[in-house]
Amino acid sequence: MDIVDILQGSLSLVYVLISFIIGFTIISKYSKYKNRLYVLVGMCWVMLSTLWLPEAASFLMSLLGFGTLDIGWYFIIGNAFVPVALFC
């Protein structure tokens, strides 16, 4: 693995983790304010950040020695949640 792969994978992992934290924090605001908009915005935030999820998963798998993610699973994980995000 060269420096570009390490940089891209680690930054994708950081972006996915931060976006999931922000998205679930927005969703948790629903219980306080009882406004459905918080749930929709939080779900949209999480679902749009799943585009970088296969890159982060592939990076973790290569770090742990399992190889990289299969190209079929890469596209399924990366594109499965986009229609859900667009409906939010």
PDB file of N, CA, C and O in Angstrom:
ATOM      1  N   MET A   1       0.855  -1.170   0.000  1.00  0.00           N
ATOM      2  CA  MET A   1       0.000   0.000   0.000  1.00  0.00           C
ATOM      3  C   MET A   1       0.906   1.240   0.000  1.00  0.00           C
ATOM      4  O   MET A   1       1.800   1.361   0.838  1.00  0.00           O
ATOM      5  N   ASP A   2       0.673   2.143  -0.928  1.00  0.00           N
ATOM      6  CA  ASP A   2       1.489   3.346  -0.963  1.00  0.00           C
ATOM      7  C   ASP A   2       0.811   4.476  -0.187  1.00  0.00           C
ATOM      8  O   ASP A   2      -0.284   4.308   0.350  1.00  0.00           O
ATOM      9  N   ILE A   3       1.473   5.615  -0.139  1.00  0.00           N
ATOM     10  CA  ILE A   3       1.028   6.716   0.706  1.00  0.00           C
ATOM     11  C   ILE A   3      -0.326   7.280   0.268  1.00  0.00           C
ATOM     12  O   ILE A   3      -1.108   7.730   1.105  1.00  0.00           O
ATOM     13  N   VAL A   4      -0.603   7.258  -1.023  1.00  0.00           N
ATOM     14  CA  VAL A   4      -1.887   7.779  -1.514  1.00  0.00           C
ATOM     15  C   VAL A   4      -3.039   6.899  -1.038  1.00  0.00           C
ATOM     16  O   VAL A   4      -4.085   7.412  -0.642  1.00  0.00           O
ATOM     17  N   ASP A   5      -2.859   5.589  -1.072  1.00  0.00           N
ATOM     18  CA  ASP A   5      -3.903   4.674  -0.595  1.00  0.00           C
ATOM     19  C   ASP A   5      -4.131   4.831   0.900  1.00  0.00           C
ATOM     20  O   ASP A   5      -5.270   4.814   1.367  1.00  0.00           O
ATOM     21  N   ILE A   6      -3.056   4.982   1.642  1.00  0.00           N
ATOM     22  CA  ILE A   6      -3.180   5.159   3.092  1.00  0.00           C
ATOM     23  C   ILE A   6      -3.892   6.468   3.408  1.00  0.00           C
ATOM     24  O   ILE A   6      -4.773   6.512   4.267  1.00  0.00           O
ATOM     25  N   LEU A   7      -3.510   7.525   2.716  1.00  0.00           N
ATOM     26  CA  LEU A   7      -4.128   8.826   2.951  1.00  0.00           C
ATOM     27  C   LEU A   7      -5.606   8.821   2.571  1.00  0.00           C
ATOM     28  O   LEU A   7      -6.442   9.321   3.324  1.00  0.00           O
ATOM     29  N   GLN A   8      -5.930   8.266   1.420  1.00  0.00           N
ATOM     30  CA  GLN A   8      -7.324   8.224   0.975  1.00  0.00           C
ATOM     31  C   GLN A   8      -8.171   7.353   1.899  1.00  0.00           C
ATOM     32  O   GLN A   8      -9.284   7.737   2.256  1.00  0.00           O
ATOM     33  N   GLY A   9      -7.666   6.204   2.286  1.00  0.00           N
ATOM     34  CA  GLY A   9      -8.422   5.313   3.160  1.00  0.00           C
ATOM     35  C   GLY A   9      -8.621   5.880   4.549  1.00  0.00           C
ATOM     36  O   GLY A   9      -9.714   5.791   5.108  1.00  0.00           O
ATOM     37  N   SER A  10      -7.570   6.463   5.113  1.00  0.00           N
ATOM     38  CA  SER A  10      -7.700   7.000   6.466  1.00  0.00           C
ATOM     39  C   SER A  10      -8.609   8.225   6.497  1.00  0.00           C
ATOM     40  O   SER A  10      -9.392   8.387   7.432  1.00  0.00           O
ATOM     41  N   LEU A  11      -8.517   9.083   5.494  1.00  0.00           N
ATOM     42  CA  LEU A  11      -9.403  10.244   5.460  1.00  0.00           C
ATOM     43  C   LEU A  11     -10.852   9.842   5.195  1.00  0.00           C
ATOM     44  O   LEU A  11     -11.771  10.475   5.715  1.00  0.00           O
ATOM     45  N   SER A  12     -11.067   8.813   4.402  1.00  0.00           N
ATOM     46  CA  SER A  12     -12.427   8.304   4.196  1.00  0.00           C
ATOM     47  C   SER A  12     -12.995   7.750   5.492  1.00  0.00           C
ATOM     48  O   SER A  12     -14.165   7.969   5.809  1.00  0.00           O
ATOM     49  N   LEU A  13     -12.170   7.037   6.236  1.00  0.00           N
ATOM     50  CA  LEU A  13     -12.608   6.482   7.516  1.00  0.00           C
ATOM     51  C   LEU A  13     -12.952   7.593   8.505  1.00  0.00           C
ATOM     52  O   LEU A  13     -13.966   7.513   9.198  1.00  0.00           O
ATOM     53  N   VAL A  14     -12.127   8.611   8.574  1.00  0.00           N
ATOM     54  CA  VAL A  14     -12.391   9.736   9.472  1.00  0.00           C
ATOM     55  C   VAL A  14     -13.673  10.457   9.065  1.00  0.00           C
ATOM     56  O   VAL A  14     -14.487  10.811   9.918  1.00  0.00           O
ATOM     57  N   TYR A  15     -13.852  10.674   7.769  1.00  0.00           N
ATOM     58  CA  TYR A  15     -15.057  11.354   7.286  1.00  0.00           C
ATOM     59  C   TYR A  15     -16.317  10.558   7.615  1.00  0.00           C
ATOM     60  O   TYR A  15     -17.316  11.130   8.052  1.00  0.00           O
ATOM     61  N   VAL A  16     -16.275   9.256   7.409  1.00  0.00           N
ATOM     62  CA  VAL A  16     -17.446   8.418   7.682  1.00  0.00           C
ATOM     63  C   VAL A  16     -17.769   8.429   9.173  1.00  0.00           C
ATOM     64  O   VAL A  16     -18.935   8.551   9.550  1.00  0.00           O
ATOM     65  N   LEU A  17     -16.763   8.305  10.014  1.00  0.00           N
ATOM     66  CA  LEU A  17     -17.010   8.302  11.460  1.00  0.00           C
ATOM     67  C   LEU A  17     -17.582   9.635  11.933  1.00  0.00           C
ATOM     68  O   LEU A  17     -18.545   9.659  12.700  1.00  0.00           O
ATOM     69  N   ILE A  18     -16.999  10.737  11.484  1.00  0.00           N
ATOM     70  CA  ILE A  18     -17.498  12.050  11.893  1.00  0.00           C
ATOM     71  C   ILE A  18     -18.911  12.284  11.363  1.00  0.00           C
ATOM     72  O   ILE A  18     -19.754  12.825  12.078  1.00  0.00           O
ATOM     73  N   SER A  19     -19.177  11.891  10.141  1.00  0.00           N
ATOM     74  CA  SER A  19     -20.514  12.082   9.572  1.00  0.00           C
ATOM     75  C   SER A  19     -21.556  11.234  10.282  1.00  0.00           C
ATOM     76  O   SER A  19     -22.680  11.691  10.490  1.00  0.00           O
ATOM     77  N   PHE A  20     -21.208  10.006  10.660  1.00  0.00           N
ATOM     78  CA  PHE A  20     -22.151   9.177  11.409  1.00  0.00           C
ATOM     79  C   PHE A  20     -22.438   9.800  12.775  1.00  0.00           C
ATOM     80  O   PHE A  20     -23.586   9.804  13.221  1.00  0.00           O
ATOM     81  N   ILE A  21     -21.426  10.316  13.432  1.00  0.00           N
ATOM     82  CA  ILE A  21     -21.631  10.953  14.737  1.00  0.00           C
ATOM     83  C   ILE A  21     -22.533  12.177  14.593  1.00  0.00           C
ATOM     84  O   ILE A  21     -23.458  12.363  15.384  1.00  0.00           O
ATOM     85  N   ILE A  22     -22.269  13.006  13.593  1.00  0.00           N
ATOM     86  CA  ILE A  22     -23.095  14.198  13.373  1.00  0.00           C
ATOM     87  C   ILE A  22     -24.529  13.806  13.019  1.00  0.00           C
ATOM     88  O   ILE A  22     -25.478  14.388  13.543  1.00  0.00           O
ATOM     89  N   GLY A  23     -24.689  12.827  12.136  1.00  0.00           N
ATOM     90  CA  GLY A  23     -26.023  12.404  11.726  1.00  0.00           C
ATOM     91  C   GLY A  23     -26.842  11.845  12.874  1.00  0.00           C
ATOM     92  O   GLY A  23     -28.015  12.186  13.027  1.00  0.00           O
ATOM     93  N   PHE A  24     -26.229  10.987  13.682  1.00  0.00           N
ATOM     94  CA  PHE A  24     -26.974  10.414  14.804  1.00  0.00           C
ATOM     95  C   PHE A  24     -27.210  11.438  15.905  1.00  0.00           C
ATOM     96  O   PHE A  24     -28.176  11.313  16.658  1.00  0.00           O
ATOM     97  N   THR A  25     -26.354  12.445  16.016  1.00  0.00           N
ATOM     98  CA  THR A  25     -26.607  13.536  16.952  1.00  0.00           C
ATOM     99  C   THR A  25     -27.815  14.350  16.507  1.00  0.00           C
ATOM    100  O   THR A  25     -28.640  14.745  17.330  1.00  0.00           O
ATOM    101  N   ILE A  26     -27.916  14.599  15.217  1.00  0.00           N
ATOM    102  CA  ILE A  26     -29.081  15.321  14.691  1.00  0.00           C
ATOM    103  C   ILE A  26     -30.352  14.505  14.903  1.00  0.00           C
ATOM    104  O   ILE A  26     -31.389  15.057  15.272  1.00  0.00           O
ATOM    105  N   ILE A  27     -30.278  13.198  14.672  1.00  0.00           N
ATOM    106  CA  ILE A  27     -31.450  12.339  14.886  1.00  0.00           C
ATOM    107  C   ILE A  27     -31.859  12.332  16.357  1.00  0.00           C
ATOM    108  O   ILE A  27     -33.050  12.298  16.667  1.00  0.00           O
ATOM    109  N   SER A  28     -30.887  12.362  17.259  1.00  0.00           N
ATOM    110  CA  SER A  28     -31.212  12.333  18.688  1.00  0.00           C
ATOM    111  C   SER A  28     -31.888  13.622  19.156  1.00  0.00           C
ATOM    112  O   SER A  28     -32.518  13.628  20.214  1.00  0.00           O
ATOM    113  N   LYS A  29     -31.776  14.691  18.409  1.00  0.00           N
ATOM    114  CA  LYS A  29     -32.456  15.943  18.766  1.00  0.00           C
ATOM    115  C   LYS A  29     -33.975  15.824  18.626  1.00  0.00           C
ATOM    116  O   LYS A  29     -34.716  16.652  19.157  1.00  0.00           O
ATOM    117  N   TYR A  30     -34.437  14.799  17.914  1.00  0.00           N
ATOM    118  CA  TYR A  30     -35.878  14.607  17.740  1.00  0.00           C
ATOM    119  C   TYR A  30     -36.577  14.395  19.080  1.00  0.00           C
ATOM    120  O   TYR A  30     -37.678  14.902  19.293  1.00  0.00           O
ATOM    121  N   SER A  31     -35.945  13.654  19.977  1.00  0.00           N
ATOM    122  CA  SER A  31     -36.595  13.367  21.257  1.00  0.00           C
ATOM    123  C   SER A  31     -36.777  14.633  22.095  1.00  0.00           C
ATOM    124  O   SER A  31     -37.687  14.705  22.920  1.00  0.00           O
ATOM    125  N   LYS A  32     -35.930  15.611  21.889  1.00  0.00           N
ATOM    126  CA  LYS A  32     -36.045  16.844  22.662  1.00  0.00           C
ATOM    127  C   LYS A  32     -37.053  17.815  22.049  1.00  0.00           C
ATOM    128  O   LYS A  32     -37.853  18.414  22.768  1.00  0.00           O
ATOM    129  N   TYR A  33     -37.017  17.973  20.729  1.00  0.00           N
ATOM    130  CA  TYR A  33     -37.831  18.990  20.070  1.00  0.00           C
ATOM    131  C   TYR A  33     -39.095  18.449  19.405  1.00  0.00           C
ATOM    132  O   TYR A  33     -39.982  19.228  19.057  1.00  0.00           O
ATOM    133  N   LYS A  34     -39.196  17.134  19.223  1.00  0.00           N
ATOM    134  CA  LYS A  34     -40.359  16.480  18.605  1.00  0.00           C
ATOM    135  C   LYS A  34     -40.676  17.043  17.213  1.00  0.00           C
ATOM    136  O   LYS A  34     -41.838  17.182  16.831  1.00  0.00           O
ATOM    137  N   ASN A  35     -39.631  17.358  16.479  1.00  0.00           N
ATOM    138  CA  ASN A  35     -39.777  17.861  15.116  1.00  0.00           C
ATOM    139  C   ASN A  35     -39.235  16.798  14.165  1.00  0.00           C
ATOM    140  O   ASN A  35     -38.076  16.394  14.270  1.00  0.00           O
ATOM    141  N   ARG A  36     -40.067  16.355  13.249  1.00  0.00           N
ATOM    142  CA  ARG A  36     -39.706  15.275  12.329  1.00  0.00           C
ATOM    143  C   ARG A  36     -38.560  15.658  11.397  1.00  0.00           C
ATOM    144  O   ARG A  36     -37.882  14.788  10.850  1.00  0.00           O
ATOM    145  N   LEU A  37     -38.353  16.924  11.221  1.00  0.00           N
ATOM    146  CA  LEU A  37     -37.298  17.408  10.339  1.00  0.00           C
ATOM    147  C   LEU A  37     -35.916  16.962  10.821  1.00  0.00           C
ATOM    148  O   LEU A  37     -35.027  16.715  10.006  1.00  0.00           O
ATOM    149  N   TYR A  38     -35.730  16.860  12.131  1.00  0.00           N
ATOM    150  CA  TYR A  38     -34.445  16.407  12.670  1.00  0.00           C
ATOM    151  C   TYR A  38     -34.144  14.971  12.254  1.00  0.00           C
ATOM    152  O   TYR A  38     -32.999  14.644  11.942  1.00  0.00           O
ATOM    153  N   VAL A  39     -35.142  14.130  12.248  1.00  0.00           N
ATOM    154  CA  VAL A  39     -34.945  12.737  11.831  1.00  0.00           C
ATOM    155  C   VAL A  39     -34.599  12.677  10.348  1.00  0.00           C
ATOM    156  O   VAL A  39     -33.691  11.946   9.952  1.00  0.00           O
ATOM    157  N   LEU A  40     -35.311  13.434   9.534  1.00  0.00           N
ATOM    158  CA  LEU A  40     -35.074  13.398   8.094  1.00  0.00           C
ATOM    159  C   LEU A  40     -33.702  13.951   7.721  1.00  0.00           C
ATOM    160  O   LEU A  40     -33.009  13.375   6.882  1.00  0.00           O
ATOM    161  N   VAL A  41     -33.312  15.052   8.332  1.00  0.00           N
ATOM    162  CA  VAL A  41     -31.998  15.633   8.038  1.00  0.00           C
ATOM    163  C   VAL A  41     -30.888  14.718   8.537  1.00  0.00           C
ATOM    164  O   VAL A  41     -29.880  14.542   7.853  1.00  0.00           O
ATOM    165  N   GLY A  42     -31.057  14.137   9.710  1.00  0.00           N
ATOM    166  CA  GLY A  42     -30.051  13.213  10.238  1.00  0.00           C
ATOM    167  C   GLY A  42     -29.903  11.973   9.378  1.00  0.00           C
ATOM    168  O   GLY A  42     -28.787  11.522   9.118  1.00  0.00           O
ATOM    169  N   MET A  43     -31.034  11.416   8.930  1.00  0.00           N
ATOM    170  CA  MET A  43     -30.964  10.241   8.048  1.00  0.00           C
ATOM    171  C   MET A  43     -30.311  10.585   6.719  1.00  0.00           C
ATOM    172  O   MET A  43     -29.519   9.804   6.189  1.00  0.00           O
ATOM    173  N   CYS A  44     -30.639  11.736   6.187  1.00  0.00           N
ATOM    174  CA  CYS A  44     -30.048  12.159   4.918  1.00  0.00           C
ATOM    175  C   CYS A  44     -28.542  12.356   5.069  1.00  0.00           C
ATOM    176  O   CYS A  44     -27.774  11.984   4.182  1.00  0.00           O
ATOM    177  N   TRP A  45     -28.121  12.934   6.182  1.00  0.00           N
ATOM    178  CA  TRP A  45     -26.692  13.144   6.430  1.00  0.00           C
ATOM    179  C   TRP A  45     -25.953  11.811   6.505  1.00  0.00           C
ATOM    180  O   TRP A  45     -24.888  11.651   5.908  1.00  0.00           O
ATOM    181  N   VAL A  46     -26.515  10.867   7.231  1.00  0.00           N
ATOM    182  CA  VAL A  46     -25.876   9.552   7.368  1.00  0.00           C
ATOM    183  C   VAL A  46     -25.861   8.819   6.035  1.00  0.00           C
ATOM    184  O   VAL A  46     -24.841   8.243   5.658  1.00  0.00           O
ATOM    185  N   MET A  47     -26.972   8.833   5.323  1.00  0.00           N
ATOM    186  CA  MET A  47     -27.051   8.083   4.065  1.00  0.00           C
ATOM    187  C   MET A  47     -26.139   8.661   2.984  1.00  0.00           C
ATOM    188  O   MET A  47     -25.567   7.907   2.197  1.00  0.00           O
ATOM    189  N   LEU A  48     -25.995   9.969   2.935  1.00  0.00           N
ATOM    190  CA  LEU A  48     -25.104  10.555   1.936  1.00  0.00           C
ATOM    191  C   LEU A  48     -23.635  10.295   2.257  1.00  0.00           C
ATOM    192  O   LEU A  48     -22.798  10.273   1.354  1.00  0.00           O
ATOM    193  N   SER A  49     -23.321  10.100   3.521  1.00  0.00           N
ATOM    194  CA  SER A  49     -21.929   9.797   3.869  1.00  0.00           C
ATOM    195  C   SER A  49     -21.586   8.331   3.641  1.00  0.00           C
ATOM    196  O   SER A  49     -20.416   7.955   3.721  1.00  0.00           O
ATOM    197  N   THR A  50     -22.583   7.496   3.358  1.00  0.00           N
ATOM    198  CA  THR A  50     -22.286   6.086   3.089  1.00  0.00           C
ATOM    199  C   THR A  50     -21.625   5.884   1.737  1.00  0.00           C
ATOM    200  O   THR A  50     -21.178   4.778   1.432  1.00  0.00           O
ATOM    201  N   LEU A  51     -21.552   6.927   0.919  1.00  0.00           N
ATOM    202  CA  LEU A  51     -20.825   6.812  -0.346  1.00  0.00           C
ATOM    203  C   LEU A  51     -19.340   6.539  -0.109  1.00  0.00           C
ATOM    204  O   LEU A  51     -18.677   5.941  -0.956  1.00  0.00           O
ATOM    205  N   TRP A  52     -18.818   6.973   1.035  1.00  0.00           N
ATOM    206  CA  TRP A  52     -17.411   6.752   1.366  1.00  0.00           C
ATOM    207  C   TRP A  52     -17.219   5.521   2.250  1.00  0.00           C
ATOM    208  O   TRP A  52     -16.089   5.191   2.610  1.00  0.00           O
ATOM    209  N   LEU A  53     -18.294   4.850   2.599  1.00  0.00           N
ATOM    210  CA  LEU A  53     -18.209   3.672   3.463  1.00  0.00           C
ATOM    211  C   LEU A  53     -17.422   2.514   2.850  1.00  0.00           C
ATOM    212  O   LEU A  53     -16.630   1.907   3.570  1.00  0.00           O
ATOM    213  N   PRO A  54     -17.585   2.168   1.571  1.00  0.00           N
ATOM    214  CA  PRO A  54     -16.790   1.056   1.028  1.00  0.00           C
ATOM    215  C   PRO A  54     -15.296   1.352   0.996  1.00  0.00           C
ATOM    216  O   PRO A  54     -14.479   0.447   1.170  1.00  0.00           O
ATOM    217  N   GLU A  55     -14.938   2.597   0.778  1.00  0.00           N
ATOM    218  CA  GLU A  55     -13.515   2.951   0.797  1.00  0.00           C
ATOM    219  C   GLU A  55     -12.940   2.776   2.197  1.00  0.00           C
ATOM    220  O   GLU A  55     -11.831   2.268   2.357  1.00  0.00           O
ATOM    221  N   ALA A  56     -13.695   3.198   3.211  1.00  0.00           N
ATOM    222  CA  ALA A  56     -13.243   3.044   4.587  1.00  0.00           C
ATOM    223  C   ALA A  56     -13.190   1.572   4.984  1.00  0.00           C
ATOM    224  O   ALA A  56     -12.259   1.151   5.670  1.00  0.00           O
ATOM    225  N   ALA A  57     -14.174   0.790   4.564  1.00  0.00           N
ATOM    226  CA  ALA A  57     -14.185  -0.643   4.882  1.00  0.00           C
ATOM    227  C   ALA A  57     -13.047  -1.369   4.184  1.00  0.00           C
ATOM    228  O   ALA A  57     -12.419  -2.249   4.772  1.00  0.00           O
ATOM    229  N   SER A  58     -12.779  -1.012   2.952  1.00  0.00           N
ATOM    230  CA  SER A  58     -11.679  -1.632   2.215  1.00  0.00           C
ATOM    231  C   SER A  58     -10.342  -1.291   2.855  1.00  0.00           C
ATOM    232  O   SER A  58      -9.449  -2.136   2.917  1.00  0.00           O
ATOM    233  N   PHE A  59     -10.199  -0.067   3.328  1.00  0.00           N
ATOM    234  CA  PHE A  59      -8.971   0.339   4.012  1.00  0.00           C
ATOM    235  C   PHE A  59      -8.780  -0.443   5.306  1.00  0.00           C
ATOM    236  O   PHE A  59      -7.679  -0.912   5.596  1.00  0.00           O
ATOM    237  N   LEU A  60      -9.856  -0.582   6.086  1.00  0.00           N
ATOM    238  CA  LEU A  60      -9.756  -1.355   7.332  1.00  0.00           C
ATOM    239  C   LEU A  60      -9.438  -2.822   7.056  1.00  0.00           C
ATOM    240  O   LEU A  60      -8.648  -3.437   7.773  1.00  0.00           O
ATOM    241  N   MET A  61     -10.051  -3.373   6.026  1.00  0.00           N
ATOM    242  CA  MET A  61      -9.787  -4.775   5.685  1.00  0.00           C
ATOM    243  C   MET A  61      -8.341  -4.971   5.253  1.00  0.00           C
ATOM    244  O   MET A  61      -7.725  -5.976   5.609  1.00  0.00           O
ATOM    245  N   SER A  62      -7.793  -4.040   4.498  1.00  0.00           N
ATOM    246  CA  SER A  62      -6.404  -4.183   4.069  1.00  0.00           C
ATOM    247  C   SER A  62      -5.445  -3.962   5.228  1.00  0.00           C
ATOM    248  O   SER A  62      -4.366  -4.553   5.251  1.00  0.00           O
ATOM    249  N   LEU A  63      -5.812  -3.126   6.188  1.00  0.00           N
ATOM    250  CA  LEU A  63      -4.969  -2.947   7.369  1.00  0.00           C
ATOM    251  C   LEU A  63      -4.946  -4.195   8.240  1.00  0.00           C
ATOM    252  O   LEU A  63      -3.908  -4.547   8.800  1.00  0.00           O
ATOM    253  N   LEU A  64      -6.081  -4.858   8.353  1.00  0.00           N
ATOM    254  CA  LEU A  64      -6.176  -6.050   9.190  1.00  0.00           C
ATOM    255  C   LEU A  64      -5.689  -7.305   8.484  1.00  0.00           C
ATOM    256  O   LEU A  64      -5.637  -8.374   9.092  1.00  0.00           O
ATOM    257  N   GLY A  65      -5.335  -7.191   7.217  1.00  0.00           N
ATOM    258  CA  GLY A  65      -4.764  -8.310   6.490  1.00  0.00           C
ATOM    259  C   GLY A  65      -5.759  -9.202   5.791  1.00  0.00           C
ATOM    260  O   GLY A  65      -5.411 -10.319   5.407  1.00  0.00           O
ATOM    261  N   PHE A  66      -6.989  -8.749   5.611  1.00  0.00           N
ATOM    262  CA  PHE A  66      -8.004  -9.556   4.941  1.00  0.00           C
ATOM    263  C   PHE A  66      -8.058  -9.312   3.439  1.00  0.00           C
ATOM    264  O   PHE A  66      -8.913  -9.883   2.762  1.00  0.00           O
ATOM    265  N   GLY A  67      -7.189  -8.496   2.911  1.00  0.00           N
ATOM    266  CA  GLY A  67      -7.256  -8.139   1.500  1.00  0.00           C
ATOM    267  C   GLY A  67      -8.155  -6.931   1.319  1.00  0.00           C
ATOM    268  O   GLY A  67      -8.458  -6.223   2.279  1.00  0.00           O
ATOM    269  N   THR A  68      -8.576  -6.700   0.098  1.00  0.00           N
ATOM    270  CA  THR A  68      -9.468  -5.568  -0.148  1.00  0.00           C
ATOM    271  C   THR A  68     -10.894  -6.062  -0.369  1.00  0.00           C
ATOM    272  O   THR A  68     -11.142  -7.259  -0.512  1.00  0.00           O
ATOM    273  N   LEU A  69     -11.798  -5.133  -0.392  1.00  0.00           N
ATOM    274  CA  LEU A  69     -13.210  -5.437  -0.592  1.00  0.00           C
ATOM    275  C   LEU A  69     -13.448  -5.815  -2.048  1.00  0.00           C
ATOM    276  O   LEU A  69     -12.917  -5.175  -2.955  1.00  0.00           O
ATOM    277  N   ASP A  70     -14.244  -6.849  -2.269  1.00  0.00           N
ATOM    278  CA  ASP A  70     -14.589  -7.280  -3.621  1.00  0.00           C
ATOM    279  C   ASP A  70     -15.330  -6.158  -4.346  1.00  0.00           C
ATOM    280  O   ASP A  70     -16.096  -5.418  -3.728  1.00  0.00           O
ATOM    281  N   ILE A  71     -15.108  -6.033  -5.639  1.00  0.00           N
ATOM    282  CA  ILE A  71     -15.672  -4.921  -6.409  1.00  0.00           C
ATOM    283  C   ILE A  71     -17.201  -4.937  -6.413  1.00  0.00           C
ATOM    284  O   ILE A  71     -17.826  -3.877  -6.433  1.00  0.00           O
ATOM    285  N   GLY A  72     -17.803  -6.109  -6.394  1.00  0.00           N
ATOM    286  CA  GLY A  72     -19.265  -6.194  -6.331  1.00  0.00           C
ATOM    287  C   GLY A  72     -19.804  -5.641  -5.029  1.00  0.00           C
ATOM    288  O   GLY A  72     -20.748  -4.851  -5.028  1.00  0.00           O
ATOM    289  N   TRP A  73     -19.210  -6.052  -3.922  1.00  0.00           N
ATOM    290  CA  TRP A  73     -19.627  -5.540  -2.618  1.00  0.00           C
ATOM    291  C   TRP A  73     -19.314  -4.056  -2.481  1.00  0.00           C
ATOM    292  O   TRP A  73     -20.044  -3.317  -1.820  1.00  0.00           O
ATOM    293  N   TYR A  74     -18.226  -3.627  -3.111  1.00  0.00           N
ATOM    294  CA  TYR A  74     -17.854  -2.213  -3.087  1.00  0.00           C
ATOM    295  C   TYR A  74     -18.976  -1.348  -3.669  1.00  0.00           C
ATOM    296  O   TYR A  74     -19.357  -0.336  -3.081  1.00  0.00           O
ATOM    297  N   PHE A  75     -19.500  -1.755  -4.826  1.00  0.00           N
ATOM    298  CA  PHE A  75     -20.564  -0.981  -5.459  1.00  0.00           C
ATOM    299  C   PHE A  75     -21.896  -1.140  -4.733  1.00  0.00           C
ATOM    300  O   PHE A  75     -22.675  -0.189  -4.669  1.00  0.00           O
ATOM    301  N   ILE A  76     -22.170  -2.309  -4.193  1.00  0.00           N
ATOM    302  CA  ILE A  76     -23.431  -2.510  -3.466  1.00  0.00           C
ATOM    303  C   ILE A  76     -23.465  -1.653  -2.207  1.00  0.00           C
ATOM    304  O   ILE A  76     -24.458  -0.974  -1.945  1.00  0.00           O
ATOM    305  N   ILE A  77     -22.390  -1.680  -1.427  1.00  0.00           N
ATOM    306  CA  ILE A  77     -22.345  -0.886  -0.198  1.00  0.00           C
ATOM    307  C   ILE A  77     -22.363   0.603  -0.520  1.00  0.00           C
ATOM    308  O   ILE A  77     -23.024   1.383   0.165  1.00  0.00           O
ATOM    309  N   GLY A  78     -21.646   0.991  -1.551  1.00  0.00           N
ATOM    310  CA  GLY A  78     -21.551   2.409  -1.881  1.00  0.00           C
ATOM    311  C   GLY A  78     -22.807   3.007  -2.468  1.00  0.00           C
ATOM    312  O   GLY A  78     -23.058   4.200  -2.294  1.00  0.00           O
ATOM    313  N   ASN A  79     -23.603   2.214  -3.158  1.00  0.00           N
ATOM    314  CA  ASN A  79     -24.762   2.771  -3.863  1.00  0.00           C
ATOM    315  C   ASN A  79     -26.109   2.355  -3.296  1.00  0.00           C
ATOM    316  O   ASN A  79     -27.136   2.838  -3.773  1.00  0.00           O
ATOM    317  N   ALA A  80     -26.147   1.497  -2.318  1.00  0.00           N
ATOM    318  CA  ALA A  80     -27.424   0.985  -1.812  1.00  0.00           C
ATOM    319  C   ALA A  80     -28.223   2.037  -1.050  1.00  0.00           C
ATOM    320  O   ALA A  80     -29.453   2.016  -1.082  1.00  0.00           O
ATOM    321  N   PHE A  81     -27.547   2.950  -0.369  1.00  0.00           N
ATOM    322  CA  PHE A  81     -28.252   3.889   0.493  1.00  0.00           C
ATOM    323  C   PHE A  81     -28.519   5.239  -0.163  1.00  0.00           C
ATOM    324  O   PHE A  81     -29.185   6.088   0.430  1.00  0.00           O
ATOM    325  N   VAL A  82     -28.020   5.449  -1.360  1.00  0.00           N
ATOM    326  CA  VAL A  82     -28.223   6.735  -2.035  1.00  0.00           C
ATOM    327  C   VAL A  82     -29.700   6.992  -2.347  1.00  0.00           C
ATOM    328  O   VAL A  82     -30.159   8.112  -2.124  1.00  0.00           O
ATOM    329  N   PRO A  83     -30.474   6.018  -2.851  1.00  0.00           N
ATOM    330  CA  PRO A  83     -31.904   6.300  -3.078  1.00  0.00           C
ATOM    331  C   PRO A  83     -32.650   6.652  -1.797  1.00  0.00           C
ATOM    332  O   PRO A  83     -33.566   7.473  -1.825  1.00  0.00           O
ATOM    333  N   VAL A  84     -32.277   6.051  -0.686  1.00  0.00           N
ATOM    334  CA  VAL A  84     -32.914   6.383   0.594  1.00  0.00           C
ATOM    335  C   VAL A  84     -32.613   7.830   0.955  1.00  0.00           C
ATOM    336  O   VAL A  84     -33.493   8.553   1.424  1.00  0.00           O
ATOM    337  N   ALA A  85     -31.379   8.250   0.739  1.00  0.00           N
ATOM    338  CA  ALA A  85     -31.000   9.630   1.053  1.00  0.00           C
ATOM    339  C   ALA A  85     -31.717  10.626   0.156  1.00  0.00           C
ATOM    340  O   ALA A  85     -32.054  11.725   0.598  1.00  0.00           O
ATOM    341  N   LEU A  86     -31.951  10.265  -1.081  1.00  0.00           N
ATOM    342  CA  LEU A  86     -32.626  11.186  -1.992  1.00  0.00           C
ATOM    343  C   LEU A  86     -34.108  11.336  -1.669  1.00  0.00           C
ATOM    344  O   LEU A  86     -34.702  12.369  -1.978  1.00  0.00           O
ATOM    345  N   PHE A  87     -34.716  10.320  -1.051  1.00  0.00           N
ATOM    346  CA  PHE A  87     -36.113  10.430  -0.656  1.00  0.00           C
ATOM    347  C   PHE A  87     -36.294  11.195   0.643  1.00  0.00           C
ATOM    348  O   PHE A  87     -37.395  11.658   0.937  1.00  0.00           O
ATOM    349  N   CYS A  88     -35.243  11.334   1.415  1.00  0.00           N
ATOM    350  CA  CYS A  88     -35.340  12.112   2.654  1.00  0.00           C
ATOM    351  C   CYS A  88     -35.511  13.566   2.301  1.00  0.00           C
ATOM    352  O   CYS A  88     -35.614  14.409   3.191  1.00  0.00           O
TER     353      CYS A  88
END
